[in-house]
Amino acid sequence: MNLALWIVTGLLTAVFLFSGFGKLFVPREKMATMADAARWVLDFKPGPLKAIGALEILGATGLILPAVLDIAPILVPLAATGLALIMTGATILRIRRGETKAALGDGGYLALTAFVAIGRFALEPFTG
């Protein structure tokens, strides 16, 4: 179980870092033209979009660094919970926009972040 949690955590960290940096540094108009699934960014002003990106980066670093550095490892499941909340909002947004396939993808990330949160809170916590 511990190995599965580490693998999922590593994958989620990569995804959220990539996504977060994209939201911070790529203009939203350019993001909207990159893929059909990215048109949702036009529903947000640049400020809130950058805030979402910053939260994703903070969440991604919170998934890995506290455990690797062994400094406050309780932050790992808390970061996973925060990212699960972000993905809940993303899934709801996709459903409201009628983007079913994208909603399923976001729901998958929601399930993975919930898996890490539950796994690190209850199944394989870092603290005894």
C-alpha positions as YAML, in Angstrom:
chain: A
units: angstrom
residues:
- id: 1
  name: MET
  ca: [0.00, 0.00, 0.00]
- id: 2
  name: ASN
  ca: [2.84, 2.36, 0.86]
- id: 3
  name: LEU
  ca: [4.40, 1.86, -2.57]
- id: 4
  name: ALA
  ca: [1.09, 2.51, -4.33]
- id: 5
  name: LEU
  ca: [0.63, 5.71, -2.32]
- id: 6
  name: TRP
  ca: [4.12, 6.90, -3.25]
- id: 7
  name: ILE
  ca: [3.57, 6.15, -6.95]
- id: 8
  name: VAL
  ca: [0.23, 7.96, -7.06]
- id: 9
  name: THR
  ca: [1.67, 10.84, -5.06]
- id: 10
  name: GLY
  ca: [4.57, 11.21, -7.49]
- id: 11
  name: LEU
  ca: [2.26, 11.19, -10.51]
- id: 12
  name: LEU
  ca: [-0.10, 13.71, -8.93]
- id: 13
  name: THR
  ca: [2.82, 15.96, -8.03]
- id: 14
  name: ALA
  ca: [3.99, 16.02, -11.64]
- id: 15
  name: VAL
  ca: [0.48, 16.68, -12.97]
- id: 16
  name: PHE
  ca: [-0.30, 19.49, -10.54]
- id: 17
  name: LEU
  ca: [3.10, 21.16, -10.95]
- id: 18
  name: PHE
  ca: [2.72, 21.14, -14.74]
- id: 19
  name: SER
  ca: [-0.86, 22.39, -14.53]
- id: 20
  name: GLY
  ca: [-0.11, 25.01, -11.90]
- id: 21
  name: PHE
  ca: [2.86, 26.49, -13.75]
- id: 22
  name: GLY
  ca: [0.77, 26.55, -16.91]
- id: 23
  name: LYS
  ca: [-1.93, 28.56, -15.18]
- id: 24
  name: LEU
  ca: [0.63, 30.98, -13.76]
- id: 25
  name: PHE
  ca: [2.74, 31.64, -16.84]
- id: 26
  name: VAL
  ca: [0.66, 30.90, -19.94]
- id: 27
  name: PRO
  ca: [-1.86, 33.63, -20.88]
- id: 28
  name: ARG
  ca: [-5.41, 32.34, -20.58]
- id: 29
  name: GLU
  ca: [-6.24, 33.27, -24.17]
- id: 30
  name: LYS
  ca: [-3.38, 31.09, -25.38]
- id: 31
  name: MET
  ca: [-4.43, 28.26, -23.02]
- id: 32
  name: ALA
  ca: [-7.97, 28.37, -24.42]
- id: 33
  name: THR
  ca: [-6.70, 27.85, -27.96]
- id: 34
  name: MET
  ca: [-4.38, 24.98, -27.04]
- id: 35
  name: ALA
  ca: [-7.16, 22.41, -26.55]
- id: 36
  name: ASP
  ca: [-10.93, 22.26, -26.60]
- id: 37
  name: ALA
  ca: [-10.90, 21.05, -22.99]
- id: 38
  name: ALA
  ca: [-9.10, 24.23, -21.89]
- id: 39
  name: ARG
  ca: [-11.79, 26.71, -22.89]
- id: 40
  name: TRP
  ca: [-12.99, 26.86, -19.29]
- id: 41
  name: VAL
  ca: [-10.14, 29.28, -18.51]
- id: 42
  name: LEU
  ca: [-12.04, 32.04, -20.32]
- id: 43
  name: ASP
  ca: [-14.72, 31.80, -17.59]
- id: 44
  name: PHE
  ca: [-12.17, 33.16, -15.08]
- id: 45
  name: LYS
  ca: [-10.34, 36.46, -14.85]
- id: 46
  name: PRO
  ca: [-6.53, 36.23, -14.81]
- id: 47
  name: GLY
  ca: [-6.26, 36.82, -11.03]
- id: 48
  name: PRO
  ca: [-8.37, 33.88, -9.86]
- id: 49
  name: LEU
  ca: [-6.82, 31.66, -12.54]
- id: 50
  name: LYS
  ca: [-3.34, 32.48, -11.25]
- id: 51
  name: ALA
  ca: [-4.53, 31.82, -7.69]
- id: 52
  name: ILE
  ca: [-5.74, 28.37, -8.74]
- id: 53
  name: GLY
  ca: [-2.34, 27.74, -10.34]
- id: 54
  name: ALA
  ca: [-0.50, 28.85, -7.21]
- id: 55
  name: LEU
  ca: [-2.67, 26.61, -5.03]
- id: 56
  name: GLU
  ca: [-1.97, 23.66, -7.32]
- id: 57
  name: ILE
  ca: [1.78, 24.28, -7.05]
- id: 58
  name: LEU
  ca: [1.58, 24.58, -3.26]
- id: 59
  name: GLY
  ca: [-0.50, 21.41, -3.09]
- id: 60
  name: ALA
  ca: [1.94, 19.53, -5.31]
- id: 61
  name: THR
  ca: [4.93, 20.51, -3.20]
- id: 62
  name: GLY
  ca: [2.94, 19.63, -0.08]
- id: 63
  name: LEU
  ca: [2.39, 16.13, -1.41]
- id: 64
  name: ILE
  ca: [6.10, 15.34, -1.59]
- id: 65
  name: LEU
  ca: [8.38, 17.66, 0.37]
- id: 66
  name: PRO
  ca: [7.08, 17.13, 3.93]
- id: 67
  name: ALA
  ca: [7.46, 13.36, 3.59]
- id: 68
  name: VAL
  ca: [10.83, 13.43, 1.83]
- id: 69
  name: LEU
  ca: [12.31, 15.96, 4.26]
- id: 70
  name: ASP
  ca: [10.54, 14.38, 7.25]
- id: 71
  name: ILE
  ca: [9.35, 17.81, 8.37]
- id: 72
  name: ALA
  ca: [5.69, 17.89, 9.41]
- id: 73
  name: PRO
  ca: [4.60, 14.87, 7.33]
- id: 74
  name: ILE
  ca: [1.00, 15.47, 8.44]
- id: 75
  name: LEU
  ca: [0.97, 18.10, 5.69]
- id: 76
  name: VAL
  ca: [0.91, 15.36, 3.01]
- id: 77
  name: PRO
  ca: [-2.69, 14.23, 3.61]
- id: 78
  name: LEU
  ca: [-3.72, 17.84, 4.21]
- id: 79
  name: ALA
  ca: [-2.26, 18.85, 0.83]
- id: 80
  name: ALA
  ca: [-4.03, 15.89, -0.80]
- id: 81
  name: THR
  ca: [-7.29, 17.00, 0.81]
- id: 82
  name: GLY
  ca: [-6.82, 20.53, -0.52]
- id: 83
  name: LEU
  ca: [-6.13, 19.23, -4.02]
- id: 84
  name: ALA
  ca: [-9.21, 17.00, -3.75]
- id: 85
  name: LEU
  ca: [-11.26, 20.12, -3.01]
- id: 86
  name: ILE
  ca: [-9.78, 21.85, -6.06]
- id: 87
  name: MET
  ca: [-10.63, 18.83, -8.21]
- id: 88
  name: THR
  ca: [-14.16, 18.73, -6.78]
- id: 89
  name: GLY
  ca: [-14.64, 22.28, -8.00]
- id: 90
  name: ALA
  ca: [-13.09, 21.40, -11.36]
- id: 91
  name: THR
  ca: [-15.40, 18.41, -11.78]
- id: 92
  name: ILE
  ca: [-18.46, 20.48, -10.92]
- id: 93
  name: LEU
  ca: [-17.37, 23.17, -13.39]
- id: 94
  name: ARG
  ca: [-16.95, 20.60, -16.16]
- id: 95
  name: ILE
  ca: [-20.36, 19.04, -15.47]
- id: 96
  name: ARG
  ca: [-22.04, 22.46, -15.56]
- id: 97
  name: ARG
  ca: [-20.34, 23.25, -18.87]
- id: 98
  name: GLY
  ca: [-21.48, 19.90, -20.31]
- id: 99
  name: GLU
  ca: [-17.93, 18.62, -20.79]
- id: 100
  name: THR
  ca: [-18.55, 15.00, -19.81]
- id: 101
  name: LYS
  ca: [-15.21, 13.52, -20.91]
- id: 102
  name: ALA
  ca: [-13.22, 16.23, -19.15]
- id: 103
  name: ALA
  ca: [-15.41, 15.81, -16.06]
- id: 104
  name: LEU
  ca: [-14.50, 12.11, -16.00]
- id: 105
  name: GLY
  ca: [-10.82, 12.99, -16.18]
- id: 106
  name: ASP
  ca: [-11.13, 15.50, -13.37]
- id: 107
  name: GLY
  ca: [-13.12, 12.93, -11.40]
- id: 108
  name: GLY
  ca: [-10.22, 10.53, -11.85]
- id: 109
  name: TYR
  ca: [-7.81, 13.06, -10.39]
- id: 110
  name: LEU
  ca: [-10.30, 13.64, -7.58]
- id: 111
  name: ALA
  ca: [-10.32, 9.91, -6.84]
- id: 112
  name: LEU
  ca: [-6.52, 9.77, -6.83]
- id: 113
  name: THR
  ca: [-6.15, 12.74, -4.50]
- id: 114
  name: ALA
  ca: [-8.80, 11.25, -2.20]
- id: 115
  name: PHE
  ca: [-6.89, 7.94, -2.27]
- id: 116
  name: VAL
  ca: [-3.70, 9.69, -1.14]
- id: 117
  name: ALA
  ca: [-5.55, 11.68, 1.54]
- id: 118
  name: ILE
  ca: [-7.30, 8.64, 2.99]
- id: 119
  name: GLY
  ca: [-4.20, 6.50, 2.60]
- id: 120
  name: ARG
  ca: [-1.97, 8.93, 4.45]
- id: 121
  name: PHE
  ca: [-4.53, 9.83, 7.10]
- id: 122
  name: ALA
  ca: [-5.65, 6.28, 7.96]
- id: 123
  name: LEU
  ca: [-4.09, 3.40, 6.03]
- id: 124
  name: GLU
  ca: [-0.34, 4.22, 5.91]
- id: 125
  name: PRO
  ca: [0.29, 7.41, 7.90]
- id: 126
  name: PHE
  ca: [3.82, 8.72, 8.23]
- id: 127
  name: THR
  ca: [3.43, 9.34, 11.95]
- id: 128
  name: GLY
  ca: [3.02, 6.37, 14.27]
...
